[in-house]
Amino acid sequence: MNWHAVTRLGEAQLLLPAALLASAWLTWRLHARATAKSWLSLLALAIALTTASKLAFIGWGLGIASLDFTGFSGHAMFAAAVYPMLARIASANASQVMQRSAVALGVVFAMVVAVSRLEVHAHSVSEVVTGSMLGFLVSGQAKKQNPTPPPSAAPWMPVVLLLCLAAMPWKAPPSLSHQLVTQLALSLAQRVHPYTRAHLHQDSTSIQQGAGVSTTLNAHTLP
């Protein structure tokens, strides 16, 4: 499997416009304004949390060394937040069984995108798992607003959107989101170089070694 192509299906430059278009479709054709509003609001919150976690680490080195955590995986979050909802919208004309099956496929596909982040060595397990959990919380809560929207007048439109998403990884330019977040973090933290995963584990090792030296010295000073 071409994991580098799969991982591109989690990029913000692809899924954010897809979510906006799908929300417009929910409001206009499916008369599910509450669902669209809830989905976009929760997605905006998830984007803010994901970005904040990345800024905190890149600019200030705030991470969890024991979990190898440097911030939520944005690709995993976007995939989990968007694909189950796209599948739900695309199956709006189908039976309940088909709708559930479509959503299940959306969930599985989001998980495949999440796994791709591990395969391309872009994130740790903790970052992928927490990013996915955040995204599934978004899509799950949004679906509860209107679990059974009325049939759409033109069911081919969501299908066209899904086909466009499938073609975009081969045509879309490289994503610049990480570079933009890095530049913002350095500007806010007034640093020249970003913190990296190596710094996270180096700092953790230094702290552990320092604690070990302190314990040894204390032991030697005991009467």
N, C-alpha and C positions, 0 to 999 in steps of 0.2 A: 504493500500500500504506500502511496506517495503521501507521507505524513505532512510534508511541507505544504502541499496543496490543500490537504484537509484542514490544517491549522489556520489557513487564511480565511476559512469560513467562519471564524470567530472574531474577525477584525471589526472594530467599531465603525470603520468607514463603509462597511457593507451592511452591518446589522442595524445601526442606528437609523439610516434612511429607510431600511425595510420596516423597522418598527413604526416610524412616522407614517409611512404609506399605509401600513396595515391598520394603524389607529384611525387614519382618515377613512379607510374602508369600513371599519367597525362603526364609525359615527354616521357615515353617509348611507351605506347600503344595509348594514345589519341593525341599525338603530340601537346600538349598544354603546351609547356615549359614556355611561358610567364605567364600563369595562375599559374603554380607551383611556379615559381620564385616570383611572386607577393604575393601569399598566404603565403609562408614561410617567406618572408621578413616582411610582415605585422604582421604575427604571432610572429616573433621574437621581433618586436617592442612592441607588446601588452604584451608579457611576461616580457620584460624589464620594462615597465610602471607599470605593476601589482606588480612585485617584488620590484621596487623602492618605491611604495606606502606602501608596508608592512614593508620594512626596515625603512622607515621614521617614522612609528608609533612605531614599536617594539623597535627600538633603541633610538629614540628621542622624542617619544610621540606626533608626528605631526599628528593630526587628526582633525575632525570637530565634536565637541560635539553636536551641534544643529541638525546635520544630523545623529548622531550615526555612523560616518564614520571613519574606521580605516585602510582602504585600499580596493582596488578592489577585488572582489571575483574571485579567480583564477579558481575555478570550473565553475562558470557561464561564465567567459570569454572563457575558453577552449571549453566548450560545444557549445557556440554560434559561435565560430570561426571555429570549426571543423565539427560538425554534418551536417549543411546545405551543406557544400562542399562534404562530404562523400555521402550524398543523391544525390547530383547532379552528381557525378561521377558514382555512382551505377546505375543511370537511363540514362546513356549516350546513350544507344541503343533504348530508348523508345521514344514515340512521345512527342511533345512539351507540350501537356496537362499533360502527365504522369511525365515529367521532373519537371514541375512547382509544381505538386502535391507532388512529392518526396521531393523537396526543402522545401515546406510548412510543410511537416511532420518533416523534419529535424529541422526546426525552432521551431515547437511545442515541439519536444522532448528536444531541448536545453532549452526551457523555463521550462519544467518539471524538468530538472536537476537543473535549477536555483532556482525553488520553493523548491526543496529538501534541499537547503542550509538554507532556513528559517525554514523548518520543523525540521531539526536536530539542530537548534539553533546555527549554525556555523557563520552566518552573519546577518547583519541588512538589511533592505529593500534597503537603499541607496547603500550599498556595492554590493548587488545582481544586482540591476538595472544598476548601472554604469559598473559593470563587464560584464553584458550581452550586453550593448550598445557597449562597446569596442570590444567584440567578434563579434557581428553582423557587425560592421564596417569592420572588417578583412575579413569575409567571403563574404560580399556584394561587397567590392572593388575588391577582388580577382576574383569573378565571372564575373565582368565587363571586365576583360582582355580577356576573351574568352567565351562569353555566350553560345555558341553552339559548343562544341568540337565534332569532328567526332566520329562515333561509335567505341567502343572498339572491339578488336579481340576476347576477352574472357570475356564476361560479368559476368561470375560466380566469378571472382576474387574479385571484390568489395563486392559482397554478402558474400563471405567467410570472408572477413575482418569485415563486420558488425556483422556476427554471432560470430566471435571471441571476439569482443568487448562486446557482450551481455553476453558471458560466463566468461569474465575476472573478474568481481566483486566478483565472488564466489571463484576464484582461486588465484588472485593476492595478494601479501603480502600487509600489511598496508602501506599507503603512508608515506614517511618521509619528504616530501617537506616542511611542516610547521616547523618541527624541524630544518631542514637545514637552512631555512630562519631566524629562530630565533637565531640560533648559529652565523650566519653571522652578523646579526644586532647587537648582543651583542659584538661581536668582533670589529666591526667597531666603535661602540659607546663607547667601553670600559666600558661596564656596566656588572653587575653581574646578575641582574634581568630584565626581559623585561617589557615594559609598557603594560598594559592590558586595556581592555574596562572600567574597574572600575576606573583606573587612569584617563582616559579621562573625565569621568563624575565627578569625584571627583575634578579634577583641575577646571573644568568649574563651579562647585558649589562654590568652594573657591573664584574664581574670581568674581562671582556674589555677594557673601556675602561681599567680600571686597569692591565692588563698592557700595553696599547698605550702609555699615558703613561709607564710605567716604561721600556719599550724606547726611547722617544724621548729620555727624559732620559739614559739610559745612552749612547745614540749621541752626544748633544751633549757629554758629558763625556769622550769618547775624545780622546786627543791627536792 
